[in-house]
Amino acid sequence: MGIPYTPLEGLYILLAASSLLVLVIILSFYKKLGIGKEFTYAIVKGGGQLVLIALFLTFLFQTKLWIFLIWILLLTMIIVGGHTSAKRATHMPHAFQITTPSILIGATTALIVLALSRAMPLQPQYIIPLAGMAFGNSMSICSLSLDRLVREINLNRTGIESMLSLGIPSKQAMEEYNRLSIRAALIPTIDRLKTLGVIFIPGAMAGLLIAGTDPLVAAEYQIIVYLMIVGGGIITAMTVAFLARKKIFTEYDQLAEWLYKE
Amino acid sequence: MLPTVLRKTVILVPQESVMFPGTVKDNISLALRIHNINNDNKISESLTDTGLSTTFLSKKAQQLSGGEKKRVSLARALALSPTILLLDEPTTGIDPKNLHTVEQRIIRFTKQRNLTALWVTHDVSQAKRVSDRIANLKQGQITTITTPNKFQWEEAY
């Protein structure tokens, strides 16, 4: 079972499917949408990245060195994720010091649970996609929670200053905004969880179905994946809230200077 | 000294009075709880000192008028029994009818509680009315420190 064609046949099919891209470019030109260039760039970049990772995975699945190479891949995921997410807090100095450990802690905890519960056999074809999902989702949740936290703190600066001026410690002064940022960061994930299977068939399940897995097993696996995403995400968002305090407040419990540049 | 301890002794009452969620009582008791001070008398006493009756305690703080919020903000500070109060334009937003009353209230409780108040204002006549000593600040520098009687209007400009 699975997709019934070879990589070469796949290339022909890909070219045929690209007719959609041509159609979009023509439409964009005709309607002066101005997205043709960006769309082409995104497709070529994203597609190129996928082909490269596919070639790397083909090599990884065959070599005995996978046990070492996989660490490089995981490390790259964490660093790229941390830096991408850090861009959300433009003025915060060294925001990656918050985002990188938050993504690392959240995603790794989820992956460890998956490994211990045998949902993720310790083989590269399981570890890589699941780690990709765990790190990717932790990164999105990290970005959302950091963005919301900084926004909330900025909007409520006077209120926080009023609390601090009464000797209320920064930890308590930002408690409410921590809660808000964690909740807001999880809204898309929870909404997706609620509509699973109704509006769309999610990635992991779709992949398994295409590969010919029993739909019930595919659904079970999708639930496991979502538990990982939600669990890892909550841990990530909580770590962001915990670590961000050191950046948001000075050692004298004053709001940090960079916030006034936002 | 820890900033949280210092800020219990020297309290800044900001120009903008932001109310915390909940009632007036919640607002005044929040800092008291954090500093482990359990005293309901302090809550009502500090509120009445600012000229608001204890019936306000159960009112939603965020629904109060500008002047009332200002008084609750003062009461929040007074409840902690500070020794120095830093008042950043404490009468901004208070209507002219109540201005005099609020000024008198502040003067009264600072005297009763033996408090030092550093009152920032742009209004020279108010500075003369409420202070024992006036310091004139120009571009971040103190140019004169004198008594209200000796303070010259021209110095302020």
Interface residues (C-beta under 8 A of the other chain):
Chain A: N156 T158 G159 E161 S162 M163 L164 S165 L166 G167 I168 P169 Q172 E176 Y252 D253 Q254
Chain B: P3 T4 V5 L6 R7 K8 I11 L12 V13 P14 E16 S17 V18 F20 P21 L30 A31 I34 H35 S73 R76 A77 L80
